Amino acid sequence: MAIRHGFMPGCSLPSYSPENIEKTIAYLRGVYPELSVVQKCCGKPTKSLGQVDLLQERFGSLIADIKDCKVDEMLVACQNCYNMLRESDAFTTISLWERMPQIGLPQEVRGKATNSDVVFSIHDSCPVRDNHAIHDGIRWIMQELGYKTAEPERTRDKARCCGFGGMIVPVNPELAKKVMGRRVQEMPTQHVVVYCAACRSSMLMGGAKAWHILDLIWGPVVSQSSQPPENVLASPVKAWVNRYKSKGVIARSIK
Amino acid sequence: MAVQFAEKVYSLAKEIAEDCQGLEAPFCVAECPMHTDALGYIRHIREGKLEEAVRSIREKLFLPGTLGRICAHPCEKACRRETEFKQPLAIAALKRYAADKADREELWDVSVGADTGKRVAVVGSGPAGAQAAIDLRKAGHKVTIYDRLPVRGGMLRVGIPAYRLPHKVLDFEYSYLDRLGISFQLGVEVGKSVTLDTLRAQYDAVILAHGAHLGIVPPVNGGGSGGVTNAVEFLREIAFTEKCAVMGTNVLVIGGGDVAMDCARSALRAGAEKARIVCLENECALPASRHEQEAAIAEGVQFDYGWCVEEIVRENGRPVSVRLKDCLSLWDETGKFNPVLGSETSMATCDTIIYAIGQRVDDISRGQLPQKAGGRYVVDPDTLATDLGGVFVAGDAAGSTIAVEAMALGRKAALSADRYLRGQSLTEGRNFKLERSYKTEYDVPVPEGTEDLARHHSELVDAAVRRTNFLECDRGFDENAANKEASRCLECECKECMQECLMLNEFTACPGELFSIFLAKEQVDAIVPYSCNLCNQCTLVCPKEFKLADAFMSMRKDFVRANKGKSPLKGHGAIDIHQKLSFSRVFTIKRKGRE
């Protein structure tokens, strides 16, 4: 029987950009016509707080949703989801960034940024320090798009946290701000590409110009004069409106 | 909120508290018997904070200028630049630099504890006696130091020539004892004019720190009458008069240690035309420090390596030469000193012979205290207590061989005496390892790319000039050399995670400290585990790969368990709402693709 695929955008990405959700689903459906999509949290924040019982309940409900969709292989766009879902053996989990080099980018986006005057510093997500295929995938995507990139000293398997981790922002915001500022400080260029919407928010808070890699794939070509999209996640109202919109996008995309 | 932590938290905490290297002493500090914070004061010197450097040194040593000149600096042998590159930091010279530039009485801590009503006699004003007196005085006891000599400092004053340690440096640093209110009975010889029993009757405790002032002269054919002396007596006379009455013009010194170098170099300064050192050891095995040997050679001292004096030849009662026999080996198979002589002989002319082959401890107890090799009193090695109640031994009389070690024994004896005077156990709760030189557990590899940088040397006065007088011959570091030398320090302390993690810096000096305190209190402020990014960056750099995030995560679970399933921190209310919504029907959707 053919493998059934699923896509899970996570929390921060749908709160950040319904447009990116819509375009990514369309792209994946071009490759996997039977694609299922699940929008729900993986429970990582609950886990980080130490709420063991609540996590079990919440994570269980997510796994049930994925099973309902009869998914064999789940594609995830969030690195925390990636680690969380790999705990389940009901299906396999793979990162979108690892899969993209395997299925290729659409012809129309390849080489689109060859003439861009921007050099992007790459900020890797610290929860996947050990996953070289994800690091390689991100660099492959940047190269396919035509962007030039630079690496900070602590990168890939040594990547530093953006400052968002561990749910410290609401209880020790000053410290979080310091961690964010320091991570931005070590970026060799002003422009930073990330592959986690929460990391993007941190990079902006730390003073960098930051784009999500999906912004670069689906959005306009970035040049020195471009301004990064606003820090939507800093505004709870906008973030929840977007999350709701993303839900609508999913409903419309898969009927 | 009192939290009951799970066993997992305690086991992780124990592992970290026990094995974290964050509080392990650097090699130099562990090796120093007094554990002077060399890393710390060298850092101050590098930063130009010389007063801070002096304060730091003075926390452990009351004579930084003296030890900066004459300490045998075991710290330098332990220095990582020595073990890695054979070019140790010039730690002693840096100490002298700080003392010369910045030490002044205003920086001295002259506070003493409340009067205990107890009186202590210390016999001997050398480094061991002085240190014991200082510590006991600071503990609130009244202290009197007895010394048979009219001057203070023991061997520092009468054993080390002034060209290495000017008297004014020593006298200035000894004035600290006056500031503390320590009394002196100089020119009083305990064991002769006053007996130990008298002292025991008059004082509540007695510290014997009278050193090893009996020069050893072996029985040798022809050794019988004039023209032969020993290093202790020779150097003492030199210290008082810069002369030696029995000395002729052609001096032969027997011995291969620093004391032999002192004798030969002093003899030249006191007017000898020739000074020659005869020693059993071959050139590369000479026990003397390299720089002392080189300075002696530069001043014209001649060396006969690998010879043993077999007979002193006399004419008209005066020595005219010695007959030497070659020495084939010094140590036997069991590692015992047991020289084997060959058949080759040689003659060396001389009119004066100085034996510099060691010194013994006199017995001032009139047989009450048993002695062992070298006359050292038999003591409890941990407490320095003797079989006589209230009598403790320190310094060379208890087995030390260098000044800084003598001081450590002085401190140890004082600690014991203080406990004795207070009626406390001499041993309970004491960490004897920290009272002596020890090997640190620190073992972080040398950082990649560490360069072998050359050691800086201070300038010496020109040999032709310095051999004519007893003025100090080492000029010490200038600012430029001191700064450069200080910047060679490899700062052997494990701060890997502290350099990486901003959060740890908000709460502690190192994880070892943080988790030790946790273990002691069995509690931790919730903000500590909840400030961790759980990013594992610390684990990446930790030489032990400690998983601090796991420990903090486990603590969080226990906080939640103790708080009805919720984080104890108010700010996390936002996360609760976020999570509720993220799982709510309003914001979630599952869309199954076509079959």
Interface residues (C-beta under 8 A of the other chain):
Chain A: R4 H5 G6 C11 Y32 P33 E34 L35 S36 V37 V38 Q39 K40 C41 G43 P45 T46 S48 L49 G50 Q51 V52 D53 L54 R58 S61 D65 I66 D68 C69 K70 C126 R129 K158 R160 C161 G163 F164 G165 G166 M167 I168 P170 V171 N172 L175 K178 V179 R182 W240 R243 Y244 K247 I250 A251 S253 I254
Chain B: L502 M503 E506 I527 Y530 S531 C532 N533 L534 C535 N536 Q537 L540 A549 F552 M553 M555 R556 K557 D558 F559 V560 R561 G565 K566 S567 L569 K570 G571 H572 G573 A574 I575 H578 Q579 L581 S582 F583 V586 F587 T588 I589 K590 R591 K592 G593 R594 E595
